[in-house]
Amino acid sequence: MKSAENGQRIVNNSQRLFLVYIICILVDMTILNIYAEFSHSVYVESFSITIFIAIFLQLFIFLTRHAEHKLSNFFGDKKGYLTKIKYFLSLWAFMRSISYQIFLRIKKVI
């Protein structure tokens, strides 16, 4: 990190992005381990699996956000009440299909 003249540090976008994802991964790991400790429905065999799951969750959140922005840009240029209904229905269908696919994957593991 570079130092400014008045004693403040300058953080570039790559460093900021790295810090945000590291913090989010650590929070996900903490929540997963709390659930594993106090819930009978979550079982984590090792700490490395927790790290992998937390990284996967952040990747999944990033890809879902990216797809939602693409969908929003597609419908954003058009105006009208019917277009907004189409946007919300397609967004609902997209999120529903993703959550259903994740549920099927988890069910196969269990």
Number of C-alpha atoms within 10 A of each C-alpha: 8 10 10 9 7 6 8 9 11 11 11 10 9 9 11 11 11 11 12 12 14 15 12 16 22 16 13 19 21 15 14 18 17 12 15 16 12 10 10 8 7 13 14 14 9 8 11 10 12 21 17 12 17 22 19 13 16 16 14 13 12 12 12 15 12 12 15 16 13 12 16 14 11 11 15 13 8 11 9 7 9 9 14 14 11 12 17 14 12 14 16 12 12 16 15 12 12 14 12 12 12 12 11 12 11 10 9 8 6 7
